[in-house]
Amino acid sequence: MLALPNRIAVITGGAGALGLAIAETLHSLGAHIILLGRSPEKMEQALAQLDPDGKRSDYYACDVSDEASLARVYSQAISTYSKVDILVTCAAAPAASGKLEDIRMEQWRSVLATDLDGVFLSCKTFGRSMIEQRYGRIVNLTSFHDVATYPFRSVYNAAKSGVEGFSRALAVEWGHYGITVNTVAPGPILTPRTRWFLSQDVNNEAGMLSRTPNVRIGDLTDVSSTVAFLVSDEAKHINAQQIVVDGGWTKNAWWGRHTDL
């Protein structure tokens, strides 16, 4: 049975749908949760939902693409909790989808600043505590777009593919410290962004279901339970891996409709 008693877990993008779902799952297993995000108001709301008594959770407002901001938060967290055992990076910029020839340089830089630079800086900053105690679990969220993609996602794909490559290299570099670094790549998951996409065309959901062997769109707990396993001691020998949570979407080469089977 998974358990995370007395573990200190930092979750970036903690007020977002996936970040909060992961926080709730880790909290239920006994971890103390520290949410990071840009909006204090959103994190206050997330904290009220996560831990109404405020006994095993906290938040800090910061920008993960700003090294000085993260350093300040790290100092505060270590001063209060003395260590960080778990880091889950969920922070993401608004998607910059569209034809590559129409993407502006500022859009490219905005996405990479949060989605890639933010992961690098978060790992560099909070990894210090893990190196010192020679123990740590890092899970960086990527995307099924690392494996199979579609048009008009070049910027997002570049960022998430960069995170996967960075995480694999960091796992090799830090493994001897007792730190594991893995990635979780959600496929279509019922987040607000996915719900918006489904609302744009009545055929979108049918299309998703027809090519997914599991014939369902994933929910938030499909991702959060995977993260929980990877940060637990049961997964201590799993390192430098990417787990795609997509119901078989990216492995499907069949041209038929799974909904017809």
Beta strands, then each sheet from edge to edge (+ up, - down):
strand 1: 8-12
strand 2: 32-37
strand 3: 57-61
strand 4: 86-89
strand 5: 136-141
strand 6: 179-186
strand 7: 242-245
sheet 1: 3+ 2+ 1+ 4+ 5+ 6+ 7+
end
